[in-house]
Amino acid sequence: MQEGSRHQSSQFGWTPLFLGVGVSWLLYYWTQICRRPRLVSSGPLRWFLESHCPVVLEKFCPTFWCSGGRLQTIFRVMLASRPKVSYKNEVISTEDGGQISLDWMDNDESRQFPDSDSRPTIILLPGLTGNSQQSYMLHLVRQAKRDGYRCVVFNNRGFGGEKLLTHRTFCAANTDDLARVVSHVHSRHPAAPLVAVGVSIGGMLLINYLAVTGHRSQLCAALVYSTPWNVFVSTESLEQPLNYRLFNHLLTTTLRQTVHKFREVIGKVLDVDHILQSRSIREFDERYTSIVFGYDSCDDYYHHASPHNKLEKIKTPLLCLNAADDPFSPGEALPLDEASSHPYVALLVTAHGGHIGFLDGLFPIHQRYMNRVFSHFVGAALQNSDELENITTKGLKN
């Protein structure tokens, strides 16, 4: 009788402990993890975003059981759903004899913009080794469809299912292919407002394009997610032992597979076997990317690819969503000082979110936060284009 009483007392003794731990965790989660993102921009642009993009004022509450940056990055790949999207493929040529695969979602049933000629067009740029079939692309396309827009996904050479005609694939510092795509899309729908959205290295390419073109970009606004701002810092982070095993090795394997797939054409110019021995992204860039695109070294390529020192050249309204715990783009690499007084560029920095993660909710199979940022910012830029142009022009004069 006494033993049963002691056992029962022990059970009841654990209950307050578990409740206390649970309450403490919830308190910590709501006060320390669920936080409003940091908005870094000039005064006029900040006012515009706070007035027309409610998402910048809202707390981001990451999924409580995977709030860390690495977990957010991994579980996004594992859990994200794949919405069904019907594309129409188009292949366009380039001056050097190559070809680019574009996947269109025309959205002819759009109620918001029934006139095809003036329907806004969104150019989407996927990340490294990505294409129009990545889950994050499919979710953005579906959100764009809901909002009434037309979409076209710019697949990097060799990654869109098309045949590789030259030894040249993708380089984050070379904007020739993106300029070709923007010009082509604009020529097809010259009366339609044009917005570009880049993810990860696609964001790097887009920012570099904006810096090169300045006022000639032909874009009325741009949005980037999880952009690596300083490639040297990103490379150092990705070469840390755990990050190497989780991310670097897998991406390098995909890059090698692409070279092997097209070894017949690449092998006419480069030593394919040497490239296939690459064990990291940096080694791949040393043996392939920097050579193909004419850089003196891999460091030279990384210097030209890094967008953190090019903000002053950007003349197009640009919103950049990053997470401070992104293993691909650590928080210390973010150009916060440069953006704080920039008339065109704003950084939205969440405390958590990882790389293209931003998972929220108990079962994060949808891309809710990234979609909200897309919907709010693109909608604000298109619906208040005159106001946005006015405040950025004033900011530039000041």
Stockholm file with secondary structure:
# STOCKHOLM 1.0

chainA/1-398         MQEGSRHQSSQFGWTPLFLGVGVSWLLYYWTQICRRPRLVSSGPLRWFLESHCPVVLEKFCPTFWCSGGRLQTIFRVMLASRPKVSYKNEVISTEDGGQISLDWMDNDESRQFPDSDSRPTIILLPGLTGNSQQSYMLHLVRQAKRDGYRCVVFNNRGFGGEKLLTHRTFCAANTDDLARVVSHVHSRHPAAPLVAVGVSIGGMLLINYLAVTGHRSQLCAALVYSTPWNVFVSTESLEQPLNYRLFNHLLTTTLRQTVHKFREVIGKVLDVDHILQSRSIREFDERYTSIVFGYDSCDDYYHHASPHNKLEKIKTPLLCLNAADDPFSPGEALPLDEASSHPYVALLVTAHGGHIGFLDGLFPIHQRYMNRVFSHFVGAALQNSDELENITTKGLKN
#=GR chainA/1-398 SS CHHHHHHHHHHHHHHHHHHHHHHHHHHHIIIIISBCCEEECCHHHHHHHHHHCGGGGSCBCBCGGGCSHHHHHHHHHHHCCCCCCCCEEEEEECTTSCEEEEEEECCTTCSSCCCTTTSCEEEEECCTTCCTTSHHHHHHHHHHHHTTCEEEEEECTTSSSSCCCSSCCCCTTCCHHHHHHHHHHHHHSTTSCEEEEEETHHHHHHHHHHHHHGGGSCCSEEEEESCCSCHHHHHHHHTSHHHIIIIIHHHHHHHHHHHHHTHHHHTTTSCHHHHHTCCSHHHHIIIIIHHHTTCSSHHHHHHHHCCTTCGGGCCSCEEEEEETTCSSSCGGGSCHHHHHTCSSEEEEEESSCTTTTCCBSSSCCSCHHHHHHHHHHHHHHHHTHHHHHHHHHHHHHC
#=GC SS_cons         CHHHHHHHHHHHHHHHHHHHHHHHHHHHIIIIISBCCEEECCHHHHHHHHHHCGGGGSCBCBCGGGCSHHHHHHHHHHHCCCCCCCCEEEEEECTTSCEEEEEEECCTTCSSCCCTTTSCEEEEECCTTCCTTSHHHHHHHHHHHHTTCEEEEEECTTSSSSCCCSSCCCCTTCCHHHHHHHHHHHHHSTTSCEEEEEETHHHHHHHHHHHHHGGGSCCSEEEEESCCSCHHHHHHHHTSHHHIIIIIHHHHHHHHHHHHHTHHHHTTTSCHHHHHTCCSHHHHIIIIIHHHTTCSSHHHHHHHHCCTTCGGGCCSCEEEEEETTCSSSCGGGSCHHHHHTCSSEEEEEESSCTTTTCCBSSSCCSCHHHHHHHHHHHHHHHHTHHHHHHHHHHHHHC
//
